[in-house]
Amino acid sequence: MSSVRLIALNAAGGAAVTVLSSIPARRAEIIEDGSISVPTGLIYTSMKDGFKTTFQVAPQTEPIILQNSVAVGNNQGPLLGLPQQNSAGAFNFRAADPLLKATSATAATTAIRVTEDE
């Protein structure tokens, strides 16, 4: 099963938008969406190193791929993240796992396309 969604990002200097897992994801691919009028590029941090290192990619040139290639079990990599479990306030509530935090690389806003695969 896959999940594809568009997420609006703030301009550079604004608050980073956190991309949360929407399915039990083993792989995620993020790229600036072509629906925007002027591509801007992205500034981002990812869960791969605990959101420590800031990276920048040029407009729509390369997708950001998050995955763990080490196969376990049924020749599948371990999960990157899980979606929210149950309702906030419930005794067994669990928040969704963050995958990426990003903004536009310029003063213009942009949008990203996030594709998650189980």
N, C-alpha and C positions, 0 to 999 in steps of 0.2 A: 504494500500500500504506500502511496506517496501523498504528500501534501504540498501544494503550490500556493503561494500567497504574495501579494504586493504589500510593502510596508513603506510608508512615507518617512523620510529622514529630515532632520533639521539641518540648517545651514552650518557651515564650519563656525566654531566658536559657541554654538548652541549646545544644549544638553544632548549627550549621546543617547540614541534610541536603543533600548535593549530588545534584542530579538530572542523570544522565548520558544522553547520546543513546543510544538503543537501535536506531535505524535511521538511514540517511542522510537526515536530516530537513531539510526546507525550511521547515517551519512547526511550531510547538509551541503547544498551548493547555493552560494549567494552571489548575485551579480546585479549591477545597476541596470534597471529596466529600460528598455528602448522606448517606452511610452512617454518619457519626458522630452521636452523640446530641446534642451541643451544639456548634454551629458556633463557631469561635473567631476566624476571620480569619487572615491570613498576614503575616509579615514576611519580605521577600525581597530578594535582589540578583540581577542577571541578567548574562548574557554580553554584552548589548547595549552596556554601557558598561564592560566589564572588571570587573564585580563591585564597582564603586566606590560607587554610590549605593544606600542602603537605602530600600525602599519598604514601605508597609503597605496592605493592602486589607481591607475589611470582610468579614464572613462571607458566603460564597457569593453575592456580589453581582455580581462581574464577573470574567471569566476574564483571566488574564495571557496575552497573545498575543505570541509571539516569532516574527518573520518579517522577511524583507528583501523589500520589495515591488518592488525594481528587477528587472525581467525581463531575463534573459540567455538566449541559446541558444533553446531551444524554448518561449519565453514563460514560463519558470520562474525563480523567484528563486534566488540562490545557496544552497548548503547552509549550515545553521546549525551542524551538527555531524555527526560520524560515530560509529558504535559502535566498540567495541574490535576491533582487527584482530589476529588470530593469538593465540597463547598467551603469557602472561608468561614472559620469559626467552628467547623466540625472537629471532633476529637481526632479524626484521622486525616485532616487536611494536609496536603503537601503541595507547595508552590511549584510552578513549572521551572525547569532548569534553563538558565540563560545560555545561549550559544554564542552570541556576538553582540557587541555594542558599537554603533556606527553613527557617523554624521557625513554630510556632504563634504567634499574637499574644497569647496568655494563658498562664496556668500549666497549662493542660490540653493534652494532646497532640491531634493531629488527623491527617487524611490528605488527600492531594491526588490528583486524577485527572489524569494526564498523557496527552494525546493528541498523538502526533507524526504528521506526514504527509510523504510524500516529495514 
